[in-house]
């Protein structure tokens, strides 16, 4: 897998996801299904396909991460993902797994950003 050197600015998407009143009631997976906009959910679900393997992550997990990170880069994502993994197993995730997550989060962030630029109110 190629080395990802570019970081992605997620501040606009983070601000949008945290400022929308309908998203303020999302605090777990069940409430996500009730309050998420279908346009945003479709983009998050589509981005989850960037993660290889037979099991996709949930759009809620992507949503949760996009709400807290300003920059999508190797250092930030590996810190977030490895925190629990190292506590439980003592071993971090592989570099290729981290890169897949970066690809997935970048895809989701850019897709939501594009949606914000092109939507009609």
Secondary structure, DSSP 8 states (H G I E B T S, - for coil): -------EE-HHHHHHHHH-GGGTT--SHHHHHHH--HHHHHHHHHHGGGS-SS----HHHHHHHHTT-SEESHHHHHHHHHHHHHHHHS----HHHHHHHHHHHHHHHHHHHHHHHH---
